[in-house]
Amino acid sequence: MKRFFLSTVMVIGFCAFCSAQNSQANPKAVKATVAITEEDGYKEVKMEELSTTVQEAIKNNYAGLKIAKLAYNAEKKLTKVTFLTLTGEEKVVILDAEGKEYKE
C-alpha cells in the first residue's frame, strides 16, 4: 500500500513538473508578439486608456467581435485594434483619433 501511494505521488509530481514547463513557454511567445507591435510604433494599451471617441467607435461599429489586442501609436495618433471573428480569424482595424477607419 505504501508503494502504491508513493508511486502515485511521484506520477502526480512528474505531471505537475511537465505542466509547469509548458506554461513557461507561452510568456516568451507573448513577449515576441509585443516586441513586433512596438517596432512599428504601436504600444499595447487598455481600452480605458483610449479616448472616449475611439472607445465608442469600437463599441458601436464592431459589436459582437472580441478584442484580442489594442495598440496605440502616439506619433501618428492611431489605434490598432485586433479582433477575433466568430470563425476564430484575426481582423486588424486601424482607427484615427476621431474613431474613423484609417488605411495605411
C-alpha positions as CSV (number, residue, x, y, z in Angstrom):
1,M,0.0,0.0,0.0
2,K,2.9,2.4,0.8
3,R,4.5,1.7,-2.6
4,F,1.2,2.4,-4.4
5,F,0.8,5.7,-2.6
6,L,4.4,6.7,-3.2
7,S,4.1,5.8,-6.9
8,T,1.0,7.8,-7.2
9,V,2.6,10.9,-5.6
10,M,5.7,10.5,-7.9
11,V,3.5,10.4,-11.0
12,I,1.5,13.4,-9.9
13,G,4.7,15.3,-9.2
14,F,6.1,14.5,-12.6
15,C,2.9,15.7,-14.3
16,A,3.0,18.9,-12.4
17,F,6.6,19.5,-13.3
18,C,5.9,18.9,-17.1
19,S,2.8,21.2,-16.9
20,A,4.9,24.0,-15.3
21,Q,7.5,23.8,-18.0
22,N,4.8,24.1,-20.7
23,S,3.2,27.2,-19.1
24,Q,6.6,28.9,-19.0
25,A,6.9,28.6,-22.8
26,N,3.8,30.7,-23.5
27,P,5.0,34.1,-22.0
28,K,8.0,34.0,-24.3
29,A,5.8,33.9,-27.3
30,V,3.7,36.8,-26.0
31,K,6.8,38.9,-25.4
32,A,7.8,38.3,-29.0
33,T,4.4,39.5,-30.2
34,V,4.7,42.7,-28.1
35,A,8.1,43.4,-29.5
36,I,6.8,43.2,-33.0
37,T,4.0,45.5,-32.2
38,E,6.4,48.1,-30.7
39,E,8.7,48.0,-33.7
40,D,6.0,49.7,-35.9
41,G,5.4,52.4,-33.3
42,Y,2.4,50.9,-31.6
43,K,2.4,50.2,-27.9
44,E,-0.1,47.9,-26.3
45,V,-2.8,49.7,-24.3
46,K,-6.0,49.0,-22.4
47,M,-9.5,50.2,-23.5
48,E,-9.7,52.7,-20.7
49,E,-6.5,54.4,-21.9
50,L,-8.1,55.3,-25.3
51,S,-10.1,58.4,-25.9
52,T,-13.9,58.2,-25.4
53,T,-14.4,58.8,-29.1
54,V,-12.3,55.8,-30.1
55,Q,-13.9,53.7,-27.4
56,E,-17.4,54.5,-28.6
57,A,-16.4,53.8,-32.2
58,I,-15.1,50.4,-31.3
59,K,-18.2,49.5,-29.2
60,N,-20.7,50.8,-31.9
61,N,-19.0,49.7,-35.1
62,Y,-17.6,46.4,-34.1
63,A,-20.1,45.0,-31.7
64,G,-20.1,41.2,-31.5
65,L,-16.4,40.9,-32.2
66,K,-14.0,40.0,-29.4
67,I,-11.0,42.3,-28.9
68,A,-7.7,40.4,-29.0
69,K,-5.3,43.3,-28.8
70,L,-5.3,47.1,-28.6
71,A,-2.3,49.1,-29.5
72,Y,-1.7,52.9,-29.8
73,N,0.8,54.9,-31.9
74,A,1.3,58.2,-30.1
75,E,3.2,59.8,-33.0
76,K,0.5,59.2,-35.6
77,K,-2.4,59.2,-33.1
78,L,-3.7,55.9,-34.5
79,T,-5.2,52.9,-32.7
80,K,-4.7,49.4,-34.0
81,V,-7.4,47.0,-32.9
82,T,-7.1,43.3,-33.4
83,F,-10.4,41.5,-33.3
84,L,-11.2,37.8,-33.2
85,T,-14.1,37.0,-35.6
86,L,-16.7,34.3,-35.0
87,T,-14.6,31.9,-37.2
88,G,-11.5,32.5,-35.0
89,E,-9.7,34.6,-37.6
90,E,-7.9,37.8,-36.6
91,K,-9.1,41.1,-38.2
92,V,-7.0,44.2,-37.8
93,V,-8.6,47.6,-38.0
94,I,-6.7,50.9,-37.6
95,L,-8.7,53.9,-36.3
96,D,-7.7,57.6,-36.3
97,A,-8.3,60.0,-33.4
98,E,-11.9,60.5,-34.4
99,G,-12.7,56.8,-34.5
100,K,-12.8,56.5,-38.3
101,E,-11.2,53.7,-40.1
102,Y,-7.7,54.6,-41.4
103,K,-5.9,52.9,-44.3
104,E,-2.1,52.8,-44.1
